[in-house]
């Protein structure tokens, strides 16, 4: 939803927003798993899944 609302933002703001949400996901994941390695793996995996779904849907829509 936040990405949809920021459709017309400049690229620098989108990059900053990405790092903020990545950091928040990492902190929350670290509290849940209590392992930095597992947290990084889960966060990177979820980012990869989101990115693949996002670009796949963009191919079908455009």
BELSUL-V418954 format. One record per backbone hydrogen bond with DSSP energy under -0.5 kcal/mol. NH is the residue of the N-H (numbers start at 1). CO is the residue of the C=O. Records with the same first field share a line. If there is no record, write none. Layout:
BEGIN
NH->CO ; CO
END
This chain:
BEGIN
5->1
6->2
7->4
9->6
14->10
15->11
16->12
17->13
18->14
19->15
20->16
21->17
22->18
23->19
24->20
25->21
26->22
27->23
28->24
29->25
30->26
31->27
32->28
33->29
34->30
39->35
40->36
41->37
42->38
43->39
44->40
45->41
46->42
47->43
48->44
49->45
50->46
51->47
52->48
53->49
54->50
55->51
56->52
57->53
58->54
59->55
60->56
61->57
62->58
END
